[in-house]
Amino acid sequence: MNFTLTPEQEAIRTSVMKLCEPFGDDYWLKKDREGGWPEDFHQAMASAGWLGVTTPREYGGHGLGITEAAVMIQAIGECGGGMTAVAAEAKYIYGLNPVVVFGTDEQKRRWLPPQVQGKEKNCFAITEPDAGLNTLRLKTMAVRNGDHYVMTGRKVWISSAQVADKMLILARTTPLEEVKKPTFGLSLFYTDIDRKYVELREIDKMGRKAVDSNLMFIDGLPVPVEDRIGEEGKGFQYVLHGMNTERILVGAGVLGLGRCALARATKYAKERIVFGRPIGQNQAIQHPLAESWMELEAANLMIYHAASLYDQGKPCGAEANAAKYLATEAAFKACDTAVMTHGGHGYAKDHHVERYLRECLIPRIAVVSQEMIKCFVAEKVLGLPKSY
């Protein structure tokens, strides 16, 4: 078993990092202060073809695996953009996974090329205010009316909805009380965000200002039947299929951020002179940095192990969840260590590490909490009773 990058994968990493060079720390610091969708960065990624890294060639993509996507997303996270840059691009891979896997040829030809080319933007509308991670209890309804559905409900923490043209949305098409199992009766749609029926309210948050997060209110949105993915009532299964890719790529992105923080802290430790010597000569500075390197590298192995299993078509739920968990914890420690290595300067925005620390908190909460991952592993891997 060898997780050393192939020459082709190394070429992807090099190419993406070179593409990211004009979008360094100062670019992302400005975005952090002022907000505004990173359109120039997004278009640069689209023009280079990276939004279609896993999209089949016949629909305008490269047709590569999740392993190559992880290489790409990790490089983005490592270049100073952190989870803001990752969030702007990763969802074009995992967000459209159900379309690639379960969509018809007509749907793929209609939906995928505009996304790959950067002509359309999308958002991922699953979470609801009253349901949170309990997706089976979501209340958004889509009622069939001839050749379309009428959709009504609320969603929350919907990223980039302010600039999105399309949304991948999960809704109930059969009321919960009328299905044999809660997993039945949920349908998945990829449809237009028609502002006549959809109201968005942006959430002011502590980080990732350039990628908006929103409350979404849907009131009577007409959704054509041809915008439904797969069979009616089987949407939850389609969403589950994409969750493993989501966890792998979020893990890859936050690991890139951890590496970025570690590199900046190490550089500072070499240059900062106190009491006539570089602070990096002191073991109290050395040891946390060394620990962070080891923890990041260990998490990196789990990311590529999970990606390899996925690309081989093998079960990878435990590995994908573990990859996200381990990468997030390692990155959090690396970012915290970077702030403490800088001392008082670590609290200053101009040194960037405080931004890294704020951003690495995001994957500790989303796309699934660290606690829920531990529950999953306890139940599915260790065979312990379900705790919730």
N, C-alpha and C positions, 0 to 999 in steps of 0.2 A: 504494500500500500504506500503510494507516494503522492503527497499533495504539493510537491514542488510545481510551480507554474510552468507550463509548456512554453516554448518559444512564441507560439501564437498568443497565448494568454499574457505573456510578458509584453508583447507588442501592444495588446489592448491597454494594459496598465500604462505603458509609456505614452501612448497616443492620448489617452484621456487626461493624464497629468499635464501633458504639454498644452492641451486644449484649455485646461483650467488655469494656466499660468496668468493670463490677463485678469482673472477673477480671483485675486488673492485676498489676504486678510483685510486690506483697506476697503476693498469693494464690499465685502460682507459686513464689515463694521458699519459702513454707511447704510447698507440695507437694514441692519439691525436698529439703527437710530431712526431712520426715516420711513422704513417700510417700503411697500411697492413691489409687485411681482418682478422677479429677476428675468425680465423678458429677453434681454440680450444674452444672458447665460443660457436660457432655455433654447433660444434659436440657434446658438452656437452648437449645442448638443444635438439639436435636430438636424442642422446642416451637415454635421459630421456623421449622421446616421445612427447615433447611439440610442435614440429613443426606440429604435426597432431592433435592439440587440437580440431579443428572443423571438421577435415576430417572424413567422415563416417568410421565406424569400418571395413566394408568390404574392405576398401582400405588402411587399416593399421593405422587408426587414432583412436581418442577417441570418436568421434561423439558427442562432447559437443557443447554448444551454444556460441554465441558471448559474452554473459555475462561472461562465464568462460574464454573466450579468453581475455576479458578486464581485468579480475582479474590477469591473467598471465602477460599481457603486462605492466600493471601498476606496478606490482612487479619488473619487469625487469628495468623499468625506475627509480624506487625508490632506486635501489641498486648501484648507482654511474655511471652506463654506460650511463644514459641519453638517448638522442635521437639517439646516435650512436648504442647502444645496441638494442634499440627499432627498428630502421630501419633495423638492420640485421635480425630480426626475424618476425616482424609484417607482412611483405609482404607475408610470407608463409601462412598467413591466408586470408587477404583481396585480395592479388594478385591472388590467385587461386580460389577465390569465384566463378567466372564465369565458371570455369571447374567443380567445385562441383555441381553447380546449373544447368548448361546448357550442360555440356559435355555428350557424350555417355558413356555407360558402358565400352566399349573398350578403349576410351580415358582416362577415370579415372584410369583404371587398368594399363595403359601404363605410365601415367604421375604422378599420386599422390604418390604411394609408394616410388619411388626414392627421391622425395622431402621430404617426411616425415622422411625417413631414413638418410637424409643428404648426399646422394650419388650424387645428382644433385642440382645445384643452379639456381635460375631464376632471371629475372629482368622484369620490368613493363615499356613498351615503348608506351607511349601515347602522351606526350607533344612534340610539334615541335617548332623550332626557330621562325617561322613566324606566328604561331597560338596562342601560349601560352594557356590561359584558354579557348580560342574559339575553342574547339575541333572539332566542325562541319566544320571548315575551314582547317583541316589538309590536307596535300598534298601528303603524302606517298601513293603510288598506288600499288595495287596487281592485276595484269592482268592474267586472267585464260588462261592457255595453256595446254589443255588436262587434264592430271591427276595431274597437279600442277599449282601454281600461280608463276608469276615472280614479285618480290617486289623491288621497288626502292623508296628511299626517305631519309629524315633526321629526327632524333629525338634528343631531348635535355633533360638534367637533368635526365638521365637514371641511377638509382642507382644500384651499384654492378655489372654493366655489365662487368667489367674487369674479374670477377671470375665466371660469370654466364655461364651455359650450354644452358639454354633455355630462351626465352622471350615471354611474353604475349604482343602482339602488335596489335594495331588498325590501319587499313589501308582502303583506299577507293578502292572498287571493281567496283563501278560505278561513273563516274565523277560527280562532284557537279551539273554541268549545265544540266545533264540528269535525275535528280531525282526530284520528286514532292516536297519533303521536305528535308531540309539539314540533318535531322536525318536518312534519308534513304541512302543506298548505302555504308555504312561503315561495314566492316567485321572484326571479331576478330579471331586471330590466336594464337596458342601456339606452338612454333616451335624452332628448333635448331638455335643457333647463329653460323653460319658458317663463320669463319674469312676470308675465301677466298672472300666473298661477303660483309662482314661487317667490317668497320673500326671504331675504338673507339678512342676518344681523351679525356683524363681525364681532368676535370675542377678543377683547384686549387681554393680552397674556404676557408672561414674563420673558419670553424669548421667541425666536423664529418669526419675527414680525413680518418679514418679507413674504412668508407663505401664510396667507390668512386662514383663520379657523372661524367657523360660523355655526350659528343656529339657523336651521332651515325650516320654514313653514310652508307646507304644500296644501293648497286648497283647490281641489277639483281639477288637477292637472290631467289633460287628456294624453294618454300614452298609447300609441298604435300597437296592435297585437304583434306586428312584425318587429317591434323593439323588445319583445320578450326573448330571453336567452333560454333555449332548451324547453323542456316541458313545464307546463303550469304545475305549481306545487312542489317542484324539486329544486327550488333556488338555493335552499340551505346547503344541499350537497354540493352544488356548484361553487358556492362561496368557500366551503371548507377546503375544496381542492386547491384554491389559491392561497390559503392561509399559510401553508408551509413555505411557499416562495416569499411571501410577505415577511415571515420571521427571519428567513435566511438573509434577505436583502437588508432589512433593518439592522440585523446583527452586523452585516458587512459594513454598512454605513457608519454605525456608531463605533465600530472598531477602527475605521479610518480616522474618525475624530479623535479617538484615544491616542492613536499613533501621532497625530498632529500635535496634540497637547504634550505628549512625551518628548517629541523632538524639540519643541519650543522651550520646554523646561530644561532639557539637557543643555541646549545652547546657552541659555541664561546662566545655568550653574557653572559653565566653563568660563563665562565672561565676567560675572559679577565678583568683584574683589572686595573682601571684608577682612579686616585684621591682617592685611598683607598677603592674602592667599585666595584663590578662587573657592567659592562656597562649595563647589562640586568636589573639592578635596575632602570634605567632611562626611563621615559615614552617615550622619543624620540626614544628609541630603542624598547621598549616593544610594542608600539602601531602599528607600521608597521608589526611587526611579528604577532601580534594578528589578524590584518586585513587579512594578507595572509592566516592564518589558516582558517578563516571564508570563504574567497573567494574560496579556494581550496576545502573545504568541500561542498560548494554549487555547484560547478562545478561537483564534484564527483557524486552528486545525479542526475544531468542531464545525465551524462554518463551512469549510470545504468538504468535510466528511458528509455533512447534511446535503450540500449541493450535489455532490457526486452521487449519493443515493437517489436524489430526486431525478437527476438526469438519466439514471439507469432504470427509472420506473419502479424503484423499490420503495417500501414504506420508510418514511423519514420523519414522522410526526414528532417523536421524542427527540431526535437529533436536531430538527429545525428549532424546536422550542428551547432546547438546551443551548443551541448556538446563540439565539437571541439573548437568553438569560446571561450566559457567561460573558459575551461580548459587552453587554450593557454594564455589568458589574465591573469588568476590567476597565472599561472606558471611564466610568464614573470615578474610579480610584485614580486613574491617570490624570483626569482633569482636575480633581481635587488636589492631587499632589503637585500639579503644575502651578496652581494658584498659590499653594503654600511655599513652593520653591521660590517663587517671585516675591514672597513676603508682601509688604505694603503695595508694591507695584502690581501684584496679582489682582488687587481690587480695582485697578485703574483700567478703563476700557481700552486705552491705547496699547496695552500689552496683550489684549485679545483673550487671555486665558479665562477671564471671568465670563466671557461670552461662551467659551467652550463648556464651562461648568454648567451654565444655565441650559445650554442646548442638550447636554448629555442626560439631563433629567427627563427629557421627553420620552425616550424609549424605556425608562423605568416604569412609566405609567401606560404608555401605548406602544404598540397596537394591542398588546395584552399585558396585564400587570405581571410583575415578577412572582407575586404570590399565586396567581392562577397557573403559571407555568409549573410551579412546585406541586400544586394540586394535580395537574395533568400527569406529571412524571410519577407522583406517588400512586395514582390510580392505574394508569395505563402501563407503566413499566414495572412498578413494584407490586402491583396487584392489591393495593390497600383499598379499603372501602371509600366510595365517593363521599367527600366531606361537605358538599353543598347541594 
